[in-house]
Amino acid sequence: MSDTILVPGGRDVRATLDESDDGPSDAVVVACPPHPQHGGHRGDARLVAVSDALADHGIDCLRFDYGEWDDGYGERADTHNAVAWATDHYDRVGLFGFSFGGAMALLTAADGVDVEAVSALGPAARLASDLDVTDVFDQIHVPVQVVYGTRDDIADWRPVVDCATEYHQSTVEFAADHFFVGQTEKVATAVADFLVPNLTLDG
């Protein structure tokens, strides 16, 4: 079951809350879409696949759209507000993002929001001079997973993978392009396998 949510915060941020069929869940993952100026939105196939994989484990997923384009700064605020909504409604919250959204998830986690873990798929390393994931990676104090495609020539994922390796965080490699064509379900399974244990009391 899915509900439409208007995320509070002063910007027009709308979200889809995918609720698992197992009944009320006490855990949710906030899913950040790819670059909105390149067609990124909450219905992105990778976000939907991750949501489906989480639902199989009784975890809800909040897929949201950013508000009006603001060079990454408003989008970061949107991510904060989506997490704030999630923490108001759930006991445990995770973060996930793809591409631009992967950077958003990591940057937001580095701000110290109340999340249990963060997974970034094909993340961009740098959105602006002061929106650089590598500058703040050491400020992320929860488990991190970086999933990347070795044939990805769109996102500059290598610096993020290097940081994850340096700080002994999880990395998962796929022989795939940036969009993980033909491997979406496998990628979603890898993300869920990381997030679920961090979001369940018996994990």
KANOR-V516608 format. One record per run of one state. SS is the DSSP state (h for helix, s for strand, l for the rest). FROM is the first residue (numbers start at 1). TO is the last residue. Records with the same first field share a line. If there is no record, write none. Layout:
BEGIN
SS=FROM-TO ; FROM-TO
END
This chain:
BEGIN
l=1-1 ; 8-12 ; 19-26 ; 33-35 ; 39-44 ; 56-59 ; 65-72 ; 90-91 ; 99-99 ; 111-116 ; 122-125 ; 129-130 ; 140-142 ; 150-157 ; 167-169 ; 175-183 ; 200-203
s=2-7 ; 13-18 ; 27-32 ; 60-64 ; 92-98 ; 117-121 ; 126-128 ; 131-132 ; 143-149 ; 170-174
h=36-38 ; 45-55 ; 73-89 ; 100-110 ; 133-139 ; 158-166 ; 184-199
END
